[in-house]
Amino acid sequence: MFTDFFYQLRDNAVPVSPTSFLRLHKALRLGLVNSIDDFYSCARTVLVKSERHFDLYDRIFAHHFEGAEFVHPQDEEVAAAARALIEEWLKTPELLAEALGVDPDELARLTPEELMKYFEERLKDQTGAHHGGNKWIGTGGTSPVGHSGFHPGGMRVGGVSRGKSAVKVAMDRRYRDYSQEGPLTQAQIGEALKRLRHMVPAGPKDRLDVEETIYQTTRNGGEIDIVFERSMRDRLKVILAIDNGGWSMDPYVHLVQVLFNYSRAQFKDLKTFFFHNTIYDRLWEDPPRRYKPFFVEDLTRLDPETRFIVVGDASMAGWEITAHNGSIHYEERSGEPSYKRLEFIAGTFPHSVWLNPVPANRWAYTHTIAMVAEIMPMYELTLDGLEQAVSSLMA
C-alpha cells in the first residue's frame, strides 16, 4: 500500500526520493506512526520538501486512502477555465464567439453540457498544437482566461481544520495557494524568492557565538572565554524596473502587481522604476513617467552588488531597441539606442535578470524578446521561472 503511494507521488511530479521513503519506513518500524492521521503528518514531513507540493500531496493522499477522484492539475485548470468561458458567454456571446472564431448561433444551439465539453476541447487543443495562433483564447483581452492562463476566480486557502481526520484535512486543500496551479500568488512568490537574501554581520557584538566560545575555552585549558558576534542582517539591495505602459502589458497587470506588492513588503532596500517597452536614457520613479526621471548613467553611483530585476513583456517593434531615438514617445529622445542602454545596465549590475510574463512557449513569435534575452538573462514570470531567476541572481 505504501509503495503504491510512493509511486503515485513520483508519477505526479512530487520529487520524493528513495532515501526519504526509507526514512518513513523507519518511523513506522519505530512505532512513531499509530494512525492514519499520524501517517498523513509524518509522510508529508518526511517525503515533501517544499510547500509548493503540499497541495498535490493532499490530493494524492485523499485519492489513495479514501478513493477521492484525482484530477490531473492540467485537466482541472482546463475545466475551471471552461466554466469561466461559459460565464463570459452568458454575458457577451457575440464578443466571445468573435474571439473564438465561431458562429454565435452555432454555440447557442448547444446545451450547457455540450458547451462545457466544447470549451474544454478547444482549450486542450490550444495548449497543444496552436500556440500563438490568431484565435488563441485570451487574445485581445476578451477571454476570461487571459493570456497568463489563469481563471478569474483565482485560488483560495481553506481554514485550519481541527478535529478532522487526515483524509478530511487533505480534501480541504489548505495549501492550494502554494501550488503551481492558477495565478501566481504572493504565497508562491514568497516561496520562490525566499533565497534572495544577502546576510552580513551588522550592529554591536551582542550575540553569543557558542561554537567560538567553546573553541576558545578549550584552547584556554577550560578557562571560560566568552566570545560575542554581531547579528546577521539582510543587506540585499534590489532595483525593480517595471514596464507599466502599453496594451501588450494589460493582461499581466494583476500578475505584476502581485510581484510589486510582495517586493515592496519584503525588501528593505528597494528602488522601483518604471519604463515603457524598453529602457532608454531615463527610468522613471513615478508610475505616470512624467515628473521624476532617473538617468540611466546615474545607476553607476549605486552599489554594483544590487540585484537589478526588469519586469516586462519585451514585445515591441524591432526599431524601438535598435534605432537612435527609438522611443515611440516623442518627448523621450535618446542619445543611445535601447540595446546599448540594456548592455550598460547588464554591465553595471552583474546580478541582473529580465522577468517576462509572456509564456515561454510564445517567445519565439516575438523577435524583440530574443534580442533582449541575448543581453540580459530572461526568465518566465512563473514559479519555476522565479526560482531560476533567484538562482541566477544569487550565483
Secondary structure as a PSIPRED ss2 file (coil, helix, strand):
# PSIPRED VFORMAT (PSIPRED V4.0)

   1 M C   1.000  0.000  0.000
   2 F H   0.000  1.000  0.000
   3 T H   0.000  1.000  0.000
   4 D H   0.000  1.000  0.000
   5 F H   0.000  1.000  0.000
   6 F H   0.000  1.000  0.000
   7 Y H   0.000  1.000  0.000
   8 Q H   0.000  1.000  0.000
   9 L H   0.000  1.000  0.000
  10 R H   0.000  1.000  0.000
  11 D H   0.000  1.000  0.000
  12 N C   1.000  0.000  0.000
  13 A C   1.000  0.000  0.000
  14 V C   1.000  0.000  0.000
  15 P C   1.000  0.000  0.000
  16 V C   1.000  0.000  0.000
  17 S C   1.000  0.000  0.000
  18 P H   0.000  1.000  0.000
  19 T H   0.000  1.000  0.000
  20 S H   0.000  1.000  0.000
  21 F H   0.000  1.000  0.000
  22 L H   0.000  1.000  0.000
  23 R H   0.000  1.000  0.000
  24 L H   0.000  1.000  0.000
  25 H H   0.000  1.000  0.000
  26 K H   0.000  1.000  0.000
  27 A H   0.000  1.000  0.000
  28 L H   0.000  1.000  0.000
  29 R H   0.000  1.000  0.000
  30 L C   1.000  0.000  0.000
  31 G C   1.000  0.000  0.000
  32 L C   1.000  0.000  0.000
  33 V C   1.000  0.000  0.000
  34 N C   1.000  0.000  0.000
  35 S C   1.000  0.000  0.000
  36 I H   0.000  1.000  0.000
  37 D H   0.000  1.000  0.000
  38 D H   0.000  1.000  0.000
  39 F H   0.000  1.000  0.000
  40 Y H   0.000  1.000  0.000
  41 S H   0.000  1.000  0.000
  42 C H   0.000  1.000  0.000
  43 A H   0.000  1.000  0.000
  44 R H   0.000  1.000  0.000
  45 T H   0.000  1.000  0.000
  46 V H   0.000  1.000  0.000
  47 L H   0.000  1.000  0.000
  48 V C   1.000  0.000  0.000
  49 K C   1.000  0.000  0.000
  50 S C   1.000  0.000  0.000
  51 E H   0.000  1.000  0.000
  52 R H   0.000  1.000  0.000
  53 H H   0.000  1.000  0.000
  54 F H   0.000  1.000  0.000
  55 D H   0.000  1.000  0.000
  56 L H   0.000  1.000  0.000
  57 Y H   0.000  1.000  0.000
  58 D H   0.000  1.000  0.000
  59 R H   0.000  1.000  0.000
  60 I H   0.000  1.000  0.000
  61 F H   0.000  1.000  0.000
  62 A H   0.000  1.000  0.000
  63 H H   0.000  1.000  0.000
  64 H H   0.000  1.000  0.000
  65 F H   0.000  1.000  0.000
  66 E H   0.000  1.000  0.000
  67 G C   1.000  0.000  0.000
  68 A C   1.000  0.000  0.000
  69 E C   1.000  0.000  0.000
  70 F C   1.000  0.000  0.000
  71 V C   1.000  0.000  0.000
  72 H C   1.000  0.000  0.000
  73 P H   0.000  1.000  0.000
  74 Q H   0.000  1.000  0.000
  75 D H   0.000  1.000  0.000
  76 E H   0.000  1.000  0.000
  77 E H   0.000  1.000  0.000
  78 V H   0.000  1.000  0.000
  79 A H   0.000  1.000  0.000
  80 A H   0.000  1.000  0.000
  81 A H   0.000  1.000  0.000
  82 A H   0.000  1.000  0.000
  83 R H   0.000  1.000  0.000
  84 A H   0.000  1.000  0.000
  85 L H   0.000  1.000  0.000
  86 I H   0.000  1.000  0.000
  87 E H   0.000  1.000  0.000
  88 E H   0.000  1.000  0.000
  89 W H   0.000  1.000  0.000
  90 L H   0.000  1.000  0.000
  91 K H   0.000  1.000  0.000
  92 T C   1.000  0.000  0.000
  93 P H   0.000  1.000  0.000
  94 E H   0.000  1.000  0.000
  95 L H   0.000  1.000  0.000
  96 L H   0.000  1.000  0.000
  97 A H   0.000  1.000  0.000
  98 E H   0.000  1.000  0.000
  99 A H   0.000  1.000  0.000
 100 L H   0.000  1.000  0.000
 101 G C   1.000  0.000  0.000
 102 V C   1.000  0.000  0.000
 103 D C   1.000  0.000  0.000
 104 P H   0.000  1.000  0.000
 105 D H   0.000  1.000  0.000
 106 E H   0.000  1.000  0.000
 107 L H   0.000  1.000  0.000
 108 A H   0.000  1.000  0.000
 109 R C   1.000  0.000  0.000
 110 L C   1.000  0.000  0.000
 111 T C   1.000  0.000  0.000
 112 P H   0.000  1.000  0.000
 113 E H   0.000  1.000  0.000
 114 E H   0.000  1.000  0.000
 115 L H   0.000  1.000  0.000
 116 M H   0.000  1.000  0.000
 117 K H   0.000  1.000  0.000
 118 Y H   0.000  1.000  0.000
 119 F H   0.000  1.000  0.000
 120 E H   0.000  1.000  0.000
 121 E H   0.000  1.000  0.000
 122 R H   0.000  1.000  0.000
 123 L H   0.000  1.000  0.000
 124 K H   0.000  1.000  0.000
 125 D H   0.000  1.000  0.000
 126 Q H   0.000  1.000  0.000
 127 T C   1.000  0.000  0.000
 128 G C   1.000  0.000  0.000
 129 A C   1.000  0.000  0.000
 130 H C   1.000  0.000  0.000
 131 H C   1.000  0.000  0.000
 132 G C   1.000  0.000  0.000
 133 G C   1.000  0.000  0.000
 134 N C   1.000  0.000  0.000
 135 K C   1.000  0.000  0.000
 136 W C   1.000  0.000  0.000
 137 I C   1.000  0.000  0.000
 138 G C   1.000  0.000  0.000
 139 T H   0.000  1.000  0.000
 140 G H   0.000  1.000  0.000
 141 G H   0.000  1.000  0.000
 142 T C   1.000  0.000  0.000
 143 S C   1.000  0.000  0.000
 144 P C   1.000  0.000  0.000
 145 V C   1.000  0.000  0.000
 146 G C   1.000  0.000  0.000
 147 H C   1.000  0.000  0.000
 148 S C   1.000  0.000  0.000
 149 G C   1.000  0.000  0.000
 150 F C   1.000  0.000  0.000
 151 H C   1.000  0.000  0.000
 152 P C   1.000  0.000  0.000
 153 G C   1.000  0.000  0.000
 154 G C   1.000  0.000  0.000
 155 M C   1.000  0.000  0.000
 156 R C   1.000  0.000  0.000
 157 V C   1.000  0.000  0.000
 158 G C   1.000  0.000  0.000
 159 G C   1.000  0.000  0.000
 160 V C   1.000  0.000  0.000
 161 S C   1.000  0.000  0.000
 162 R C   1.000  0.000  0.000
 163 G C   1.000  0.000  0.000
 164 K C   1.000  0.000  0.000
 165 S C   1.000  0.000  0.000
 166 A H   0.000  1.000  0.000
 167 V H   0.000  1.000  0.000
 168 K H   0.000  1.000  0.000
 169 V H   0.000  1.000  0.000
 170 A H   0.000  1.000  0.000
 171 M H   0.000  1.000  0.000
 172 D H   0.000  1.000  0.000
 173 R C   1.000  0.000  0.000
 174 R C   1.000  0.000  0.000
 175 Y C   1.000  0.000  0.000
 176 R H   0.000  1.000  0.000
 177 D H   0.000  1.000  0.000
 178 Y H   0.000  1.000  0.000
 179 S C   1.000  0.000  0.000
 180 Q C   1.000  0.000  0.000
 181 E C   1.000  0.000  0.000
 182 G C   1.000  0.000  0.000
 183 P C   1.000  0.000  0.000
 184 L C   1.000  0.000  0.000
 185 T C   1.000  0.000  0.000
 186 Q H   0.000  1.000  0.000
 187 A H   0.000  1.000  0.000
 188 Q H   0.000  1.000  0.000
 189 I H   0.000  1.000  0.000
 190 G H   0.000  1.000  0.000
 191 E H   0.000  1.000  0.000
 192 A H   0.000  1.000  0.000
 193 L H   0.000  1.000  0.000
 194 K C   1.000  0.000  0.000
 195 R C   1.000  0.000  0.000
 196 L C   1.000  0.000  0.000
 197 R C   1.000  0.000  0.000
 198 H C   1.000  0.000  0.000
 199 M E   0.000  0.000  1.000
 200 V E   0.000  0.000  1.000
 201 P E   0.000  0.000  1.000
 202 A E   0.000  0.000  1.000
 203 G E   0.000  0.000  1.000
 204 P E   0.000  0.000  1.000
 205 K E   0.000  0.000  1.000
 206 D E   0.000  0.000  1.000
 207 R E   0.000  0.000  1.000
 208 L E   0.000  0.000  1.000
 209 D C   1.000  0.000  0.000
 210 V H   0.000  1.000  0.000
 211 E H   0.000  1.000  0.000
 212 E H   0.000  1.000  0.000
 213 T H   0.000  1.000  0.000
 214 I H   0.000  1.000  0.000
 215 Y H   0.000  1.000  0.000
 216 Q H   0.000  1.000  0.000
 217 T H   0.000  1.000  0.000
 218 T H   0.000  1.000  0.000
 219 R H   0.000  1.000  0.000
 220 N C   1.000  0.000  0.000
 221 G C   1.000  0.000  0.000
 222 G C   1.000  0.000  0.000
 223 E C   1.000  0.000  0.000
 224 I C   1.000  0.000  0.000
 225 D C   1.000  0.000  0.000
 226 I C   1.000  0.000  0.000
 227 V C   1.000  0.000  0.000
 228 F E   0.000  0.000  1.000
 229 E E   0.000  0.000  1.000
 230 R E   0.000  0.000  1.000
 231 S E   0.000  0.000  1.000
 232 M E   0.000  0.000  1.000
 233 R E   0.000  0.000  1.000
 234 D E   0.000  0.000  1.000
 235 R C   1.000  0.000  0.000
 236 L C   1.000  0.000  0.000
 237 K E   0.000  0.000  1.000
 238 V E   0.000  0.000  1.000
 239 I E   0.000  0.000  1.000
 240 L E   0.000  0.000  1.000
 241 A E   0.000  0.000  1.000
 242 I E   0.000  0.000  1.000
 243 D E   0.000  0.000  1.000
 244 N C   1.000  0.000  0.000
 245 G C   1.000  0.000  0.000
 246 G C   1.000  0.000  0.000
 247 W H   0.000  1.000  0.000
 248 S H   0.000  1.000  0.000
 249 M H   0.000  1.000  0.000
 250 D H   0.000  1.000  0.000
 251 P H   0.000  1.000  0.000
 252 Y H   0.000  1.000  0.000
 253 V H   0.000  1.000  0.000
 254 H H   0.000  1.000  0.000
 255 L H   0.000  1.000  0.000
 256 V H   0.000  1.000  0.000
 257 Q H   0.000  1.000  0.000
 258 V H   0.000  1.000  0.000
 259 L H   0.000  1.000  0.000
 260 F H   0.000  1.000  0.000
 261 N H   0.000  1.000  0.000
 262 Y H   0.000  1.000  0.000
 263 S H   0.000  1.000  0.000
 264 R H   0.000  1.000  0.000
 265 A H   0.000  1.000  0.000
 266 Q H   0.000  1.000  0.000
 267 F C   1.000  0.000  0.000
 268 K C   1.000  0.000  0.000
 269 D E   0.000  0.000  1.000
 270 L E   0.000  0.000  1.000
 271 K E   0.000  0.000  1.000
 272 T E   0.000  0.000  1.000
 273 F E   0.000  0.000  1.000
 274 F E   0.000  0.000  1.000
 275 F E   0.000  0.000  1.000
 276 H C   1.000  0.000  0.000
 277 N C   1.000  0.000  0.000
 278 T C   1.000  0.000  0.000
 279 I C   1.000  0.000  0.000
 280 Y C   1.000  0.000  0.000
 281 D C   1.000  0.000  0.000
 282 R E   0.000  0.000  1.000
 283 L E   0.000  0.000  1.000
 284 W E   0.000  0.000  1.000
 285 E C   1.000  0.000  0.000
 286 D C   1.000  0.000  0.000
 287 P C   1.000  0.000  0.000
 288 P C   1.000  0.000  0.000
 289 R C   1.000  0.000  0.000
 290 R C   1.000  0.000  0.000
 291 Y C   1.000  0.000  0.000
 292 K C   1.000  0.000  0.000
 293 P E   0.000  0.000  1.000
 294 F E   0.000  0.000  1.000
 295 F E   0.000  0.000  1.000
 296 V H   0.000  1.000  0.000
 297 E H   0.000  1.000  0.000
 298 D H   0.000  1.000  0.000
 299 L H   0.000  1.000  0.000
 300 T H   0.000  1.000  0.000
 301 R H   0.000  1.000  0.000
 302 L C   1.000  0.000  0.000
 303 D C   1.000  0.000  0.000
 304 P C   1.000  0.000  0.000
 305 E C   1.000  0.000  0.000
 306 T C   1.000  0.000  0.000
 307 R E   0.000  0.000  1.000
 308 F E   0.000  0.000  1.000
 309 I E   0.000  0.000  1.000
 310 V E   0.000  0.000  1.000
 311 V E   0.000  0.000  1.000
 312 G C   1.000  0.000  0.000
 313 D C   1.000  0.000  0.000
 314 A C   1.000  0.000  0.000
 315 S C   1.000  0.000  0.000
 316 M C   1.000  0.000  0.000
 317 A C   1.000  0.000  0.000
 318 G C   1.000  0.000  0.000
 319 W H   0.000  1.000  0.000
 320 E H   0.000  1.000  0.000
 321 I H   0.000  1.000  0.000
 322 T H   0.000  1.000  0.000
 323 A C   1.000  0.000  0.000
 324 H C   1.000  0.000  0.000
 325 N C   1.000  0.000  0.000
 326 G C   1.000  0.000  0.000
 327 S C   1.000  0.000  0.000
 328 I C   1.000  0.000  0.000
 329 H C   1.000  0.000  0.000
 330 Y C   1.000  0.000  0.000
 331 E C   1.000  0.000  0.000
 332 E C   1.000  0.000  0.000
 333 R C   1.000  0.000  0.000
 334 S C   1.000  0.000  0.000
 335 G C   1.000  0.000  0.000
 336 E C   1.000  0.000  0.000
 337 P C   1.000  0.000  0.000
 338 S H   0.000  1.000  0.000
 339 Y H   0.000  1.000  0.000
 340 K H   0.000  1.000  0.000
 341 R H   0.000  1.000  0.000
 342 L H   0.000  1.000  0.000
 343 E H   0.000  1.000  0.000
 344 F H   0.000  1.000  0.000
 345 I H   0.000  1.000  0.000
 346 A H   0.000  1.000  0.000
 347 G H   0.000  1.000  0.000
 348 T H   0.000  1.000  0.000
 349 F C   1.000  0.000  0.000
 350 P C   1.000  0.000  0.000
 351 H C   1.000  0.000  0.000
 352 S E   0.000  0.000  1.000
 353 V E   0.000  0.000  1.000
 354 W E   0.000  0.000  1.000
 355 L E   0.000  0.000  1.000
 356 N E   0.000  0.000  1.000
 357 P C   1.000  0.000  0.000
 358 V C   1.000  0.000  0.000
 359 P C   1.000  0.000  0.000
 360 A H   0.000  1.000  0.000
 361 N H   0.000  1.000  0.000
 362 R H   0.000  1.000  0.000
 363 W H   0.000  1.000  0.000
 364 A H   0.000  1.000  0.000
 365 Y H   0.000  1.000  0.000
 366 T C   1.000  0.000  0.000
 367 H H   0.000  1.000  0.000
 368 T H   0.000  1.000  0.000
 369 I H   0.000  1.000  0.000
 370 A H   0.000  1.000  0.000
 371 M H   0.000  1.000  0.000
 372 V H   0.000  1.000  0.000
 373 A H   0.000  1.000  0.000
 374 E H   0.000  1.000  0.000
 375 I H   0.000  1.000  0.000
 376 M C   1.000  0.000  0.000
 377 P C   1.000  0.000  0.000
 378 M E   0.000  0.000  1.000
 379 Y E   0.000  0.000  1.000
 380 E E   0.000  0.000  1.000
 381 L C   1.000  0.000  0.000
 382 T C   1.000  0.000  0.000
 383 L H   0.000  1.000  0.000
 384 D H   0.000  1.000  0.000
 385 G H   0.000  1.000  0.000
 386 L H   0.000  1.000  0.000
 387 E H   0.000  1.000  0.000
 388 Q H   0.000  1.000  0.000
 389 A H   0.000  1.000  0.000
 390 V H   0.000  1.000  0.000
 391 S H   0.000  1.000  0.000
 392 S H   0.000  1.000  0.000
 393 L H   0.000  1.000  0.000
 394 M C   1.000  0.000  0.000
 395 A C   1.000  0.000  0.000
